[in-house]
Amino acid sequence: MKIVATLLVLSFLFSSKTFAQNVQSNQNSKKMNTSLDHYTFQLSDKVTRKKVRFKNRYGSTLSGDLYVPKNTNKNVFSALAISGPFGAVKEQSSGLYANQMAERGFIALAFDPSYTGESSGEPRNVASPDINTEDFSAAVDFLGLQKNVDKSKIGLIGICGFAGFALNATAVDKRIKAVATTSMYDMTRIMSKGYNDIVTPKQRTQTLEQLSQQRWKDAESGTYAPSSNNLPQKITGNEPQFVKEYFNYYKTPRGFHSRSINSNASWTATSPLSFMNMPILTHIKEIAPRPILIIAGENAHSRYFSEDAYKAADEPKELMIIPDAVHVDLYDQLDKIPFDELTEFFKASLE
């Protein structure tokens, strides 16, 4: 089994017949912005943004952007911690979500997970189901200490692979009062079982053998080898459709950021090890009676993750399927992401 099936988490359906032309047009019409302070969206004139730093309980210092509504008479706000997609940074989708939710009256924190972006941790580009779950709780710690946040009214939004971590954090951290997910991936499930759970026990054993041997190589070299399953630098047109879509967000001006793993690097080769042994949604029922909103695109390759999580969770819960949307549409397409419904959900749940 190729580990690419587990590491490329943005699997989805895409119906455009002119993808190559669209990508070429994007690249020709707008120069790629490689500045480290670049954001892939415009800051709302109704919102302020400032850099913040905070620690998780493993000692990592996380970097975030705090978005606060302007021109309001409120002294204390409900708050949201937001992260994702898996391999992205706060200047991409999570920041866009935070910007939109602050515009709608919430204090919102978009943050880089441990070992990525501007957050600390060595080696770089490592993921962990435990540590990345803790990152959300650390964000709750930070928000709850702000004088303008009501610490009894904090929720989470998880995007793509960080949707699963958001659900896991909510199950264990009872301070979190509501959780919403978009384009969800259960990273532990796909790394262990592959897409649609097609990986056989024999294939799983083979993959673990490969990863175990890679540990010898890393130990001998004193470094951690990157995965070879990163995105191509160019699209030929013969790639699987999900690779093309993934490329169209992370490798074009639409979503490129120099610090983003998916834009400009790759995860370490041995990152799947802990994911293959630690299912993160085991205790999803323990989120109840706190509410869950699960959002997925109608045509998203990842849709089944959202539907299965919805089935496994207890009430109160809601599954929202966005017509004609694919997985990556819910990263940045303002006409597809249901921000009004997200606002209604968190106002009802937190206020």
C-alpha positions in Angstrom: 0.0 0.0 0.0 1.3 3.5 -0.8 1.3 5.8 2.1 0.1 8.6 -0.3 -3.4 7.2 0.3 -3.2 8.1 3.9 -1.1 11.3 3.8 -3.0 13.2 1.1 -6.0 14.0 3.2 -7.9 16.2 0.7 -9.5 13.5 -1.3 -12.6 14.6 -3.1 -14.6 14.6 -6.4 -14.2 17.4 -8.9 -16.3 17.9 -12.0 -14.5 20.7 -13.9 -13.3 19.7 -17.4 -11.0 22.7 -17.7 -8.9 22.3 -14.7 -5.5 22.5 -16.4 -6.6 25.7 -18.3 -7.9 27.2 -15.0 -4.7 26.6 -13.2 -2.6 28.0 -16.0 -4.9 31.0 -16.1 -4.5 31.6 -12.4 -0.7 31.3 -12.5 -0.5 33.7 -15.5 -2.9 36.3 -14.1 -1.5 36.5 -10.6 2.0 36.1 -9.4 2.5 33.7 -6.5 2.9 35.5 -3.2 5.8 34.0 -1.3 5.9 36.6 1.5 5.9 35.0 5.0 3.4 37.7 6.2 1.0 36.9 3.3 -2.6 36.0 4.0 -4.8 34.3 1.4 -7.8 36.4 2.2 -8.6 40.1 2.9 -9.0 41.2 6.5 -12.5 42.6 7.2 -12.7 46.3 8.0 -15.0 45.3 10.8 -12.3 43.2 12.5 -8.9 43.7 14.2 -6.2 41.0 14.1 -3.2 40.6 16.3 -0.5 38.0 16.7 -0.6 36.0 20.0 1.4 33.1 21.5 0.5 30.5 24.1 1.7 27.2 25.3 0.2 23.7 25.4 0.7 21.3 28.2 3.6 19.6 26.4 5.6 22.8 26.3 5.1 23.8 22.7 4.5 27.5 22.1 1.7 27.9 19.6 1.3 30.9 17.3 -2.1 32.3 16.6 -4.0 35.3 15.2 -6.7 36.7 17.4 -9.6 38.3 15.5 -11.8 40.7 17.5 -15.0 42.5 16.3 -14.7 46.3 15.9 -17.2 49.0 16.9 -19.3 46.9 19.3 -20.8 47.8 22.7 -20.1 44.4 24.1 -17.5 44.0 26.8 -17.4 40.2 26.9 -17.7 37.9 23.9 -18.3 34.2 23.1 -15.1 32.8 21.5 -14.1 30.2 19.0 -10.8 28.3 18.5 -10.2 27.3 14.8 -7.6 25.2 13.1 -7.1 23.2 9.9 -6.8 21.9 7.3 -4.3 19.2 7.9 -1.0 20.7 6.6 -2.2 24.2 6.4 -1.4 27.4 8.4 -3.4 30.1 10.1 -2.9 32.5 7.1 -5.0 30.1 5.0 -8.4 28.6 5.7 -8.6 28.8 9.5 -7.8 32.5 9.3 -10.5 33.1 6.8 -13.0 31.4 9.1 -11.8 33.4 12.1 -12.1 36.6 10.1 -15.7 35.8 9.0 -16.8 34.7 12.5 -15.3 37.8 14.1 -17.2 39.9 11.6 -20.3 38.1 13.0 -19.7 39.0 16.6 -17.3 36.3 18.0 -13.7 36.6 19.2 -11.9 34.0 17.1 -8.5 32.5 17.4 -6.9 30.8 14.3 -3.7 29.0 15.3 -0.8 27.0 13.8 -0.6 23.5 15.3 2.5 22.3 17.1 5.6 21.6 14.9 4.1 23.7 12.0 3.8 27.2 10.8 5.0 29.7 13.3 4.4 27.4 16.3 7.4 25.8 18.0 8.4 22.1 18.1 11.3 20.1 16.7 11.5 18.3 14.3 9.4 20.3 12.0 6.4 19.0 10.1 5.3 16.4 12.6 1.7 15.5 13.4 0.3 13.7 16.4 -3.3 12.7 17.2 -2.6 13.4 20.9 -0.6 16.6 20.6 -2.9 18.1 17.9 -5.9 17.4 20.1 -4.1 19.1 23.0 -3.5 22.1 20.7 -7.2 22.8 20.7 -7.5 22.6 24.5 -4.4 24.9 24.8 -6.3 27.4 22.5 -9.2 27.2 24.9 -6.8 27.9 27.8 -5.7 31.1 26.1 -9.1 32.3 25.1 -10.5 31.7 28.6 -7.9 33.9 30.1 -8.8 36.9 28.0 -10.7 39.6 29.9 -13.1 40.2 27.0 -14.0 36.4 26.6 -16.6 34.6 28.7 -14.8 31.4 29.4 -18.1 29.5 29.8 -18.9 30.3 26.2 -16.1 28.8 24.0 -16.5 26.6 21.0 -14.4 25.0 18.3 -14.3 24.9 14.5 -12.2 22.2 12.9 -11.5 22.1 9.2 -10.5 18.9 7.2 -8.1 16.8 9.3 -8.4 19.1 12.3 -12.1 18.5 12.3 -11.4 15.1 13.8 -9.1 16.6 16.4 -11.7 19.2 17.3 -14.2 16.4 18.0 -11.7 14.5 20.0 -10.8 17.6 22.0 -14.5 18.3 22.7 -15.1 14.8 23.9 -12.4 15.0 26.6 -12.4 18.8 27.4 -15.8 19.6 29.0 -15.0 23.4 28.9 -15.8 23.3 25.2 -19.5 24.0 24.8 -20.1 23.4 21.1 -18.1 22.1 18.1 -18.5 22.5 14.3 -16.6 20.7 11.6 -16.2 21.3 7.9 -14.9 18.9 5.2 -14.0 16.5 8.0 -11.3 13.9 7.8 -10.6 11.3 10.5 -6.9 11.2 10.1 -6.4 8.1 12.3 -8.9 6.1 10.3 -7.6 7.0 6.9 -3.9 6.4 7.9 -4.8 3.1 9.4 -7.4 1.8 7.0 -7.0 3.9 3.8 -9.8 5.5 1.8 -13.1 3.7 2.3 -11.4 1.3 4.7 -9.9 -0.8 1.8 -6.6 -1.5 3.5 -6.2 -5.2 4.4 -4.4 -6.4 7.6 -1.6 -7.6 5.4 -1.2 -4.2 3.8 -1.3 -2.5 7.2 1.5 -4.8 8.4 3.5 -4.0 5.3 3.1 -0.3 5.8 4.1 -0.5 9.5 7.1 -2.6 8.5 8.2 0.2 6.1 7.7 2.9 8.7 9.6 0.9 11.3 12.5 0.4 9.0 12.4 4.2 8.3 12.9 4.8 12.0 16.3 2.9 11.7 17.3 5.2 8.9 16.3 8.3 10.8 18.1 7.1 13.9 21.3 6.4 12.0 21.2 9.8 10.2 20.1 11.8 13.2 17.4 13.5 11.0 13.8 12.8 10.2 13.3 12.1 6.5 10.4 13.9 4.8 7.7 11.9 3.1 8.0 11.5 -0.6 4.2 11.8 -1.0 4.0 15.6 -1.3 2.3 17.4 -4.1 3.9 17.7 -7.6 5.4 21.0 -8.6 3.5 20.9 -11.9 0.3 19.3 -13.1 0.4 17.2 -16.3 -3.3 16.4 -16.5 -2.9 12.7 -15.8 -3.0 12.9 -12.0 -5.9 11.6 -10.0 -8.6 14.2 -9.8 -8.2 14.7 -6.0 -4.5 15.6 -6.6 -5.5 18.2 -9.1 -7.9 19.8 -6.7 -5.4 19.7 -3.9 -2.9 21.3 -6.2 -5.4 24.0 -7.2 -5.7 25.2 -3.7 -2.2 24.8 -2.2 0.0 25.3 -5.2 -1.7 28.3 -6.9 -2.2 31.9 -5.8 -5.6 30.9 -4.5 -4.2 29.3 -1.3 -0.4 29.1 -1.5 1.5 30.0 1.6 5.3 29.5 2.1 4.9 28.1 5.6 2.1 25.7 4.7 3.3 22.1 4.6 0.9 21.3 1.7 2.1 24.3 -0.3 5.8 24.1 0.2 7.0 21.0 2.1 5.9 17.5 3.3 5.2 15.7 6.6 8.0 13.6 8.1 7.9 10.1 6.7 7.1 8.5 10.1 4.3 10.8 11.0 1.6 8.1 10.3 2.9 5.8 13.1 0.9 7.1 16.0 -2.1 7.8 13.8 -2.3 4.1 12.8 -2.5 3.1 16.5 -4.8 5.7 18.1 -8.4 6.1 16.8 -9.4 9.6 17.8 -13.2 9.3 17.5 -13.6 6.4 20.0 -15.4 8.6 22.5 -17.4 10.8 20.2 -20.6 10.0 22.1 -19.2 11.7 25.2 -19.6 15.1 23.4 -23.3 15.0 24.2 -25.3 16.8 25.5 -23.1 19.6 23.9 -24.2 20.2 20.3 -22.3 19.2 17.2 -22.7 20.7 13.7 -21.1 18.6 10.9 -20.8 20.2 7.4 -19.7 18.5 4.2 -19.9 19.0 0.5 -22.4 17.0 -1.5 -19.7 15.9 -3.9 -16.8 15.8 -1.5 -14.6 12.7 -1.7 -14.4 13.0 2.2 -18.2 13.1 2.7 -18.4 9.6 4.3 -16.2 10.7 7.2 -18.8 13.4 8.2 -21.7 11.0 7.7 -20.1 8.3 9.8 -19.2 10.7 12.6 -22.7 12.0 12.6 -24.1 8.5 12.9 -21.7 7.7 15.8 -22.5 10.9 17.8 -25.4 11.3 20.2 -27.9 14.1 20.1 -27.9 17.1 19.8 -26.3 16.9 16.4 -26.8 18.2 12.9 -25.5 17.1 9.5 -25.5 19.8 6.8 -24.7 18.8 3.2 -23.7 21.7 1.0 -25.2 21.3 -2.6 -22.7 20.9 -5.4 -19.7 21.5 -3.1 -16.5 19.5 -3.1 -14.1 19.0 -0.2 -11.9 22.0 -0.9 -14.8 24.4 -1.6 -15.3 24.6 2.2 -11.7 25.9 2.6 -12.3 29.3 1.1 -15.4 29.6 -1.1 -17.5 32.2 0.6 -20.6 31.4 -1.5 -20.4 27.7 -0.3 -19.3 27.9 3.3 -22.5 28.3 5.4 -21.3 31.1 7.7 -24.8 32.3 8.5 -25.7 28.8 9.7 -22.4 28.6 11.7 -23.3 31.9 13.3 -26.8 30.7 14.3 -25.4 27.4 15.6 -22.8 29.1 17.9 -25.1 31.9 19.0 -27.7 29.3 20.1 -25.1 27.0 21.7 -22.9 29.6 23.4 -25.1 32.6 24.2 
